[in-house]
Amino acid sequence: MNRRLYSLALLVGLPTLSSVGGDVIEAPRATPWASRCQILCANLVTAIRERPDTLEMRLEDALVINESCAPEIITAAMDAVRAKPALVQKILETAIKMVPSRTTMMMEVVHSYVPASEIRPAIIEEIRTAIVEDAPPLQEEIRRAELPTTAVSTPIEEIRRAEVVR
């Protein structure tokens, strides 16, 4: 392979052929970046959903580990309990007990909480074929209005009215 093309392929990150065996060398794939708060919140949600009885202990641990992530931690805990009012009250009391300096911020988080969207099961629609029995065709009678021959206005009784005759 030409040295210039090989260098360009390495810079761009394209797979290249090695000169010895002809094997394809792939560039390492990047993993999505997650902040410490995101990792902590994901672990908290998993732990609370696995064992809901350890809610307070897990929340205390998360707040001690990273106090600056308190809003995200509270929101994640509320998502984990699906915003049940009694559990939200317990979450708020525990958070205020652990981090009393951020009480106002925690109250704002609880009041501005919007639940995460849940994926709802797909609605199964039942499609039925309409069955219409054979019936004789309907006969229609059309009556037309007559135009007046005089200038005197007379009320017109019917205008193009279809009546079903059986």
C-alpha positions as CSV (number, residue, x, y, z in Angstrom):
1,M,0.0,0.0,0.0
2,N,1.3,3.4,-0.8
3,R,2.8,5.1,2.2
4,R,0.9,8.4,1.7
5,L,-2.5,6.5,1.4
6,Y,-1.7,4.4,4.5
7,S,-0.9,7.5,6.5
8,L,-4.2,9.1,5.3
9,A,-6.2,6.0,6.2
10,L,-4.7,6.0,9.7
11,L,-5.5,9.7,10.2
12,V,-9.1,9.2,9.0
13,G,-9.5,6.0,11.0
14,L,-10.3,3.8,8.1
15,P,-9.5,0.1,8.3
16,T,-6.2,-0.7,6.6
17,L,-4.7,-3.9,5.3
18,S,-1.5,-4.9,7.0
19,S,1.4,-5.6,4.7
20,V,2.1,-9.0,6.2
21,G,-1.1,-11.0,6.3
22,G,-3.7,-8.9,4.6
23,D,-5.9,-8.9,7.6
24,V,-8.3,-6.0,8.2
25,I,-7.4,-3.8,11.3
26,E,-10.3,-2.0,12.7
27,A,-10.1,1.2,14.7
28,P,-11.3,0.9,18.3
29,R,-14.9,1.9,18.9
30,A,-15.6,4.8,21.2
31,T,-17.9,4.3,24.1
32,P,-20.5,6.9,24.9
33,W,-19.4,9.3,27.5
34,A,-21.4,9.4,30.8
35,S,-20.8,11.8,33.6
36,R,-20.3,10.7,37.2
37,C,-23.9,12.0,38.0
38,Q,-25.4,9.9,35.2
39,I,-23.6,6.8,36.3
40,L,-24.5,7.4,39.9
41,C,-28.2,8.0,39.0
42,A,-28.4,4.9,36.8
43,N,-27.0,2.8,39.6
44,L,-29.4,4.3,42.1
45,V,-32.4,3.6,39.9
46,T,-31.4,0.0,39.4
47,A,-30.8,-0.5,43.1
48,I,-34.1,1.0,44.1
49,R,-36.1,-0.9,41.5
50,E,-34.4,-4.2,42.6
51,R,-35.0,-3.6,46.3
52,P,-37.5,-0.8,47.1
53,D,-37.2,-1.3,50.8
54,T,-33.6,0.1,50.7
55,L,-34.7,3.4,49.2
56,E,-33.6,5.6,52.1
57,M,-30.2,3.9,52.5
58,R,-29.4,4.1,48.8
59,L,-30.5,7.7,48.6
60,E,-28.3,8.6,51.6
61,D,-25.3,6.9,50.0
62,A,-25.8,8.6,46.7
63,L,-26.1,12.0,48.3
64,V,-23.0,11.4,50.4
65,I,-21.0,10.2,47.4
66,N,-21.8,13.3,45.3
67,E,-23.7,16.1,46.9
68,S,-23.4,18.4,43.9
69,C,-25.6,15.9,41.9
70,A,-28.5,16.3,44.4
71,P,-31.1,17.5,41.8
72,E,-30.3,14.6,39.4
73,I,-30.2,12.1,42.3
74,I,-33.6,13.2,43.6
75,T,-35.1,13.1,40.1
76,A,-33.7,9.7,39.5
77,A,-35.1,8.4,42.8
78,M,-38.5,9.8,41.9
79,D,-38.4,8.1,38.6
80,A,-37.4,4.8,40.3
81,V,-40.5,4.9,42.5
82,R,-42.7,6.1,39.7
83,A,-43.5,9.4,41.6
84,K,-45.7,7.7,44.2
85,P,-46.6,10.6,46.6
86,A,-45.7,8.8,49.9
87,L,-42.4,7.7,48.5
88,V,-41.7,11.2,47.0
89,Q,-42.3,12.6,50.5
90,K,-39.8,10.1,52.0
91,I,-37.3,11.0,49.3
92,L,-37.6,14.7,50.0
93,E,-37.3,14.2,53.8
94,T,-34.2,12.0,53.4
95,A,-32.6,14.5,51.0
96,I,-33.3,17.5,53.3
97,K,-31.9,15.5,56.3
98,M,-28.7,14.6,54.4
99,V,-28.1,18.0,52.7
100,P,-29.9,20.7,54.6
101,S,-28.0,23.5,52.8
102,R,-29.8,22.7,49.5
103,T,-33.3,22.6,50.9
104,T,-34.7,25.3,48.6
105,M,-33.1,23.7,45.5
106,M,-34.6,20.3,46.4
107,M,-38.0,21.8,46.9
108,E,-37.8,23.4,43.4
109,V,-36.7,20.0,41.9
110,V,-39.7,18.2,43.5
111,H,-42.2,20.9,42.4
112,S,-40.8,21.1,38.8
113,Y,-40.6,17.3,38.4
114,V,-41.9,15.9,35.1
115,P,-42.1,12.1,35.0
116,A,-40.0,10.3,32.5
117,S,-42.0,9.1,29.5
118,E,-42.9,5.4,29.7
119,I,-43.1,3.2,26.7
120,R,-46.7,2.1,26.5
121,P,-47.6,-1.3,25.0
122,A,-48.8,-1.2,21.5
123,I,-52.5,-1.3,21.0
124,I,-53.6,-4.4,19.1
125,E,-56.3,-3.5,16.6
126,E,-58.8,-6.1,15.5
127,I,-59.7,-5.8,11.9
128,R,-63.0,-7.3,10.9
129,T,-64.5,-7.8,7.5
130,A,-67.9,-6.3,7.1
131,I,-70.5,-8.9,6.0
132,V,-73.4,-7.3,4.1
133,E,-76.4,-9.5,3.2
134,D,-77.8,-9.3,-0.3
135,A,-80.7,-7.0,-0.4
136,P,-82.7,-5.7,-3.3
137,P,-81.5,-2.3,-4.6
138,L,-83.3,0.8,-3.4
139,Q,-85.3,2.7,-5.8
140,E,-85.1,6.5,-5.8
141,E,-87.7,9.0,-6.9
142,I,-86.5,12.5,-7.7
143,R,-89.0,15.3,-7.6
144,R,-88.1,18.6,-9.2
145,A,-89.2,22.1,-8.3
146,E,-91.2,24.0,-10.9
147,L,-90.3,27.5,-11.8
148,P,-93.0,30.1,-11.3
149,T,-94.3,31.7,-14.5
150,T,-95.5,34.8,-12.7
151,A,-93.7,37.5,-10.8
152,V,-95.5,36.6,-7.7
153,S,-93.4,34.6,-5.4
154,T,-94.9,31.3,-4.4
155,P,-93.2,29.0,-1.9
156,I,-91.5,26.1,-3.5
157,E,-92.6,22.9,-1.8
158,E,-89.7,20.5,-2.6
159,I,-86.3,20.9,-4.2
160,R,-84.6,17.7,-5.5
161,R,-85.6,15.5,-2.7
162,A,-85.0,11.8,-2.9
163,E,-87.4,9.4,-1.3
164,V,-86.9,5.8,-0.7
165,V,-89.7,3.7,-2.0
166,R,-90.0,0.1,-0.7
